[in-house]
Amino acid sequence: MPITKGNQAATASFIAVAIAIVSIIPGYIFWQATNGDVSLFLVGVIAPVILIGTVYTAIGEFARRRTRF
């Protein structure tokens, strides 16, 4: 089934959420490798979430602007 203009935004959102979930795993491993230092928690776990959230918003906005409902 081809991707239609009607579901491009949903597809982009799903892909971005999947990337966000997968990106948290290396951040958590990094945090555990540093013995759970609180300052590195911000770098290892919180920063990737903020970064992916920004990318998610950009992808969703791009798909929304290209889609005519």
C-alpha positions in Angstrom: 0.0 0.0 0.0 1.6 3.3 -1.0 1.9 6.1 1.4 -0.7 8.8 0.6 -0.6 12.4 1.4 -3.2 11.8 4.0 -1.0 9.7 6.2 2.4 11.2 5.6 2.3 13.2 8.9 1.3 10.1 10.9 4.1 8.0 9.3 6.7 10.7 10.0 5.5 11.0 13.6 5.7 7.2 14.1 9.3 7.1 12.7 10.4 10.0 14.9 8.9 8.4 18.0 10.7 5.1 17.2 14.0 7.0 16.8 13.4 8.8 20.1 12.8 5.5 22.0 15.9 3.9 20.5 18.1 6.9 21.2 17.3 6.8 24.9 18.9 3.3 25.2 22.5 4.4 24.5 22.0 7.4 26.7 21.0 5.2 29.6 23.9 2.8 29.0 26.3 5.8 29.0 24.7 7.0 32.3 25.1 3.6 33.9 28.7 3.3 32.6 29.5 6.5 34.6 28.2 5.0 37.8 25.0 7.1 37.7 26.6 10.5 38.1 23.7 13.0 38.2 25.3 15.6 36.0 26.0 13.0 33.4 22.4 11.9 33.6 21.5 15.2 32.0 23.9 14.6 29.2 23.3 10.9 28.7 19.5 10.7 29.0 17.8 14.1 29.0 19.8 15.8 26.2 19.0 13.0 23.6 15.3 13.3 24.5 15.3 17.1 24.0 17.3 16.7 20.7 15.0 14.0 19.4 11.9 16.0 20.5 13.2 18.9 18.4 13.7 16.7 15.4 10.3 15.1 16.0 8.7 18.6 15.9 10.5 19.6 12.8 9.6 16.3 10.9 6.0 16.6 12.0 5.8 20.3 11.0 7.4 19.5 7.6 5.0 16.7 6.9 2.0 18.8 8.1 2.9 21.6 5.7 3.3 19.2 2.8 -0.1 17.5 3.5 -3.4 18.9 2.4 -6.3 17.4 4.4 
